[in-house]
Amino acid sequence: MGRHFRAQPGNGGAVIEVRLPGSGRAGAVEPVVPVPPRKLVIEGSVLLVEDEEAVLEFERDVLAGAGAQVATLMSFEEVKARLLQPAADAASSDAGGNDRVALTRG
């Protein structure tokens, strides 16, 4: 017999459902295989600007997992304040429209 998991938020968001088939081996334990450490491929700091929190967290986790030191910002006002601090080695922003014009003009 397999397993069934279902998650549904009360406010009408996405429904996540996972159905796992049964293996036919009751109580069987799979051996744990150690995962080798990942090689860090990014050195330095990244300034990450994103106004959607879920996207910001995902991008931050990916960059940090690759070795970057990540500073995260969610608004143009935070960017202006951050520009007074030491510079990052790289920056990534989803700013568009008026925010992008204001960001480039300072």
MODELLER restraints for C-alpha pairs under 7 A, 6 or more apart:
rsr = mdl.restraints
at = mdl.atoms
rsr.add(forms.Gaussian(group=physical.xy_distance, feature=features.Distance(at['CA:1:A'], at['CA:21:A']), mean=6.91, stdev=0.5))
rsr.add(forms.Gaussian(group=physical.xy_distance, feature=features.Distance(at['CA:1:A'], at['CA:22:A']), mean=4.54, stdev=0.5))
rsr.add(forms.Gaussian(group=physical.xy_distance, feature=features.Distance(at['CA:2:A'], at['CA:20:A']), mean=5.32, stdev=0.5))
rsr.add(forms.Gaussian(group=physical.xy_distance, feature=features.Distance(at['CA:2:A'], at['CA:21:A']), mean=4.32, stdev=0.5))
rsr.add(forms.Gaussian(group=physical.xy_distance, feature=features.Distance(at['CA:2:A'], at['CA:22:A']), mean=3.72, stdev=0.5))
rsr.add(forms.Gaussian(group=physical.xy_distance, feature=features.Distance(at['CA:3:A'], at['CA:19:A']), mean=5.89, stdev=0.5))
rsr.add(forms.Gaussian(group=physical.xy_distance, feature=features.Distance(at['CA:3:A'], at['CA:20:A']), mean=5.10, stdev=0.5))
rsr.add(forms.Gaussian(group=physical.xy_distance, feature=features.Distance(at['CA:3:A'], at['CA:21:A']), mean=6.68, stdev=0.5))
rsr.add(forms.Gaussian(group=physical.xy_distance, feature=features.Distance(at['CA:4:A'], at['CA:18:A']), mean=5.83, stdev=0.5))
rsr.add(forms.Gaussian(group=physical.xy_distance, feature=features.Distance(at['CA:4:A'], at['CA:19:A']), mean=4.56, stdev=0.5))
rsr.add(forms.Gaussian(group=physical.xy_distance, feature=features.Distance(at['CA:4:A'], at['CA:20:A']), mean=6.31, stdev=0.5))
rsr.add(forms.Gaussian(group=physical.xy_distance, feature=features.Distance(at['CA:5:A'], at['CA:17:A']), mean=5.72, stdev=0.5))
rsr.add(forms.Gaussian(group=physical.xy_distance, feature=features.Distance(at['CA:5:A'], at['CA:18:A']), mean=5.13, stdev=0.5))
rsr.add(forms.Gaussian(group=physical.xy_distance, feature=features.Distance(at['CA:5:A'], at['CA:19:A']), mean=6.47, stdev=0.5))
rsr.add(forms.Gaussian(group=physical.xy_distance, feature=features.Distance(at['CA:6:A'], at['CA:16:A']), mean=5.76, stdev=0.5))
rsr.add(forms.Gaussian(group=physical.xy_distance, feature=features.Distance(at['CA:6:A'], at['CA:17:A']), mean=4.39, stdev=0.5))
rsr.add(forms.Gaussian(group=physical.xy_distance, feature=features.Distance(at['CA:6:A'], at['CA:18:A']), mean=6.41, stdev=0.5))
rsr.add(forms.Gaussian(group=physical.xy_distance, feature=features.Distance(at['CA:7:A'], at['CA:15:A']), mean=5.87, stdev=0.5))
rsr.add(forms.Gaussian(group=physical.xy_distance, feature=features.Distance(at['CA:7:A'], at['CA:16:A']), mean=5.17, stdev=0.5))
rsr.add(forms.Gaussian(group=physical.xy_distance, feature=features.Distance(at['CA:7:A'], at['CA:17:A']), mean=6.40, stdev=0.5))
rsr.add(forms.Gaussian(group=physical.xy_distance, feature=features.Distance(at['CA:8:A'], at['CA:14:A']), mean=6.56, stdev=0.5))
rsr.add(forms.Gaussian(group=physical.xy_distance, feature=features.Distance(at['CA:8:A'], at['CA:15:A']), mean=4.68, stdev=0.5))
rsr.add(forms.Gaussian(group=physical.xy_distance, feature=features.Distance(at['CA:8:A'], at['CA:16:A']), mean=6.50, stdev=0.5))
rsr.add(forms.Gaussian(group=physical.xy_distance, feature=features.Distance(at['CA:40:A'], at['CA:66:A']), mean=4.92, stdev=0.5))
rsr.add(forms.Gaussian(group=physical.xy_distance, feature=features.Distance(at['CA:40:A'], at['CA:67:A']), mean=4.83, stdev=0.5))
rsr.add(forms.Gaussian(group=physical.xy_distance, feature=features.Distance(at['CA:41:A'], at['CA:66:A']), mean=5.46, stdev=0.5))
rsr.add(forms.Gaussian(group=physical.xy_distance, feature=features.Distance(at['CA:41:A'], at['CA:67:A']), mean=6.18, stdev=0.5))
rsr.add(forms.Gaussian(group=physical.xy_distance, feature=features.Distance(at['CA:42:A'], at['CA:66:A']), mean=5.63, stdev=0.5))
rsr.add(forms.Gaussian(group=physical.xy_distance, feature=features.Distance(at['CA:42:A'], at['CA:67:A']), mean=4.97, stdev=0.5))
rsr.add(forms.Gaussian(group=physical.xy_distance, feature=features.Distance(at['CA:42:A'], at['CA:68:A']), mean=5.26, stdev=0.5))
rsr.add(forms.Gaussian(group=physical.xy_distance, feature=features.Distance(at['CA:43:A'], at['CA:67:A']), mean=6.03, stdev=0.5))
rsr.add(forms.Gaussian(group=physical.xy_distance, feature=features.Distance(at['CA:43:A'], at['CA:68:A']), mean=5.55, stdev=0.5))
rsr.add(forms.Gaussian(group=physical.xy_distance, feature=features.Distance(at['CA:44:A'], at['CA:68:A']), mean=5.59, stdev=0.5))
rsr.add(forms.Gaussian(group=physical.xy_distance, feature=features.Distance(at['CA:44:A'], at['CA:69:A']), mean=6.09, stdev=0.5))
rsr.add(forms.Gaussian(group=physical.xy_distance, feature=features.Distance(at['CA:44:A'], at['CA:89:A']), mean=6.02, stdev=0.5))
rsr.add(forms.Gaussian(group=physical.xy_distance, feature=features.Distance(at['CA:45:A'], at['CA:68:A']), mean=5.58, stdev=0.5))
rsr.add(forms.Gaussian(group=physical.xy_distance, feature=features.Distance(at['CA:45:A'], at['CA:69:A']), mean=4.48, stdev=0.5))
rsr.add(forms.Gaussian(group=physical.xy_distance, feature=features.Distance(at['CA:45:A'], at['CA:70:A']), mean=5.74, stdev=0.5))
rsr.add(forms.Gaussian(group=physical.xy_distance, feature=features.Distance(at['CA:45:A'], at['CA:88:A']), mean=5.20, stdev=0.5))
rsr.add(forms.Gaussian(group=physical.xy_distance, feature=features.Distance(at['CA:45:A'], at['CA:89:A']), mean=5.18, stdev=0.5))
rsr.add(forms.Gaussian(group=physical.xy_distance, feature=features.Distance(at['CA:45:A'], at['CA:90:A']), mean=6.52, stdev=0.5))
rsr.add(forms.Gaussian(group=physical.xy_distance, feature=features.Distance(at['CA:46:A'], at['CA:68:A']), mean=6.56, stdev=0.5))
rsr.add(forms.Gaussian(group=physical.xy_distance, feature=features.Distance(at['CA:46:A'], at['CA:69:A']), mean=6.16, stdev=0.5))
rsr.add(forms.Gaussian(group=physical.xy_distance, feature=features.Distance(at['CA:46:A'], at['CA:70:A']), mean=4.92, stdev=0.5))
rsr.add(forms.Gaussian(group=physical.xy_distance, feature=features.Distance(at['CA:46:A'], at['CA:71:A']), mean=6.29, stdev=0.5))
rsr.add(forms.Gaussian(group=physical.xy_distance, feature=features.Distance(at['CA:46:A'], at['CA:88:A']), mean=5.57, stdev=0.5))
rsr.add(forms.Gaussian(group=physical.xy_distance, feature=features.Distance(at['CA:46:A'], at['CA:89:A']), mean=5.93, stdev=0.5))
rsr.add(forms.Gaussian(group=physical.xy_distance, feature=features.Distance(at['CA:46:A'], at['CA:90:A']), mean=4.78, stdev=0.5))
rsr.add(forms.Gaussian(group=physical.xy_distance, feature=features.Distance(at['CA:46:A'], at['CA:91:A']), mean=5.33, stdev=0.5))
rsr.add(forms.Gaussian(group=physical.xy_distance, feature=features.Distance(at['CA:47:A'], at['CA:70:A']), mean=6.04, stdev=0.5))
rsr.add(forms.Gaussian(group=physical.xy_distance, feature=features.Distance(at['CA:47:A'], at['CA:71:A']), mean=4.97, stdev=0.5))
rsr.add(forms.Gaussian(group=physical.xy_distance, feature=features.Distance(at['CA:47:A'], at['CA:72:A']), mean=6.14, stdev=0.5))
rsr.add(forms.Gaussian(group=physical.xy_distance, feature=features.Distance(at['CA:47:A'], at['CA:88:A']), mean=5.93, stdev=0.5))
rsr.add(forms.Gaussian(group=physical.xy_distance, feature=features.Distance(at['CA:47:A'], at['CA:90:A']), mean=6.25, stdev=0.5))
rsr.add(forms.Gaussian(group=physical.xy_distance, feature=features.Distance(at['CA:47:A'], at['CA:91:A']), mean=4.46, stdev=0.5))
rsr.add(forms.Gaussian(group=physical.xy_distance, feature=features.Distance(at['CA:47:A'], at['CA:92:A']), mean=6.28, stdev=0.5))
rsr.add(forms.Gaussian(group=physical.xy_distance, feature=features.Distance(at['CA:48:A'], at['CA:70:A']), mean=6.86, stdev=0.5))
rsr.add(forms.Gaussian(group=physical.xy_distance, feature=features.Distance(at['CA:48:A'], at['CA:71:A']), mean=6.05, stdev=0.5))
rsr.add(forms.Gaussian(group=physical.xy_distance, feature=features.Distance(at['CA:48:A'], at['CA:72:A']), mean=4.85, stdev=0.5))
rsr.add(forms.Gaussian(group=physical.xy_distance, feature=features.Distance(at['CA:48:A'], at['CA:73:A']), mean=6.19, stdev=0.5))
rsr.add(forms.Gaussian(group=physical.xy_distance, feature=features.Distance(at['CA:48:A'], at['CA:91:A']), mean=5.80, stdev=0.5))
rsr.add(forms.Gaussian(group=physical.xy_distance, feature=features.Distance(at['CA:48:A'], at['CA:92:A']), mean=4.96, stdev=0.5))
rsr.add(forms.Gaussian(group=physical.xy_distance, feature=features.Distance(at['CA:48:A'], at['CA:93:A']), mean=6.07, stdev=0.5))
rsr.add(forms.Gaussian(group=physical.xy_distance, feature=features.Distance(at['CA:49:A'], at['CA:72:A']), mean=5.98, stdev=0.5))
rsr.add(forms.Gaussian(group=physical.xy_distance, feature=features.Distance(at['CA:49:A'], at['CA:73:A']), mean=4.81, stdev=0.5))
rsr.add(forms.Gaussian(group=physical.xy_distance, feature=features.Distance(at['CA:49:A'], at['CA:74:A']), mean=5.65, stdev=0.5))
rsr.add(forms.Gaussian(group=physical.xy_distance, feature=features.Distance(at['CA:49:A'], at['CA:92:A']), mean=6.09, stdev=0.5))
rsr.add(forms.Gaussian(group=physical.xy_distance, feature=features.Distance(at['CA:49:A'], at['CA:93:A']), mean=4.54, stdev=0.5))
rsr.add(forms.Gaussian(group=physical.xy_distance, feature=features.Distance(at['CA:49:A'], at['CA:94:A']), mean=6.52, stdev=0.5))
rsr.add(forms.Gaussian(group=physical.xy_distance, feature=features.Distance(at['CA:50:A'], at['CA:56:A']), mean=5.44, stdev=0.5))
rsr.add(forms.Gaussian(group=physical.xy_distance, feature=features.Distance(at['CA:50:A'], at['CA:73:A']), mean=6.51, stdev=0.5))
rsr.add(forms.Gaussian(group=physical.xy_distance, feature=features.Distance(at['CA:50:A'], at['CA:74:A']), mean=5.13, stdev=0.5))
rsr.add(forms.Gaussian(group=physical.xy_distance, feature=features.Distance(at['CA:50:A'], at['CA:93:A']), mean=6.09, stdev=0.5))
rsr.add(forms.Gaussian(group=physical.xy_distance, feature=features.Distance(at['CA:50:A'], at['CA:94:A']), mean=5.70, stdev=0.5))
rsr.add(forms.Gaussian(group=physical.xy_distance, feature=features.Distance(at['CA:51:A'], at['CA:74:A']), mean=4.56, stdev=0.5))
rsr.add(forms.Gaussian(group=physical.xy_distance, feature=features.Distance(at['CA:51:A'], at['CA:75:A']), mean=6.22, stdev=0.5))
rsr.add(forms.Gaussian(group=physical.xy_distance, feature=features.Distance(at['CA:60:A'], at['CA:70:A']), mean=6.41, stdev=0.5))
rsr.add(forms.Gaussian(group=physical.xy_distance, feature=features.Distance(at['CA:64:A'], at['CA:70:A']), mean=6.33, stdev=0.5))
rsr.add(forms.Gaussian(group=physical.xy_distance, feature=features.Distance(at['CA:73:A'], at['CA:79:A']), mean=6.58, stdev=0.5))
rsr.add(forms.Gaussian(group=physical.xy_distance, feature=features.Distance(at['CA:76:A'], at['CA:99:A']), mean=6.60, stdev=0.5))
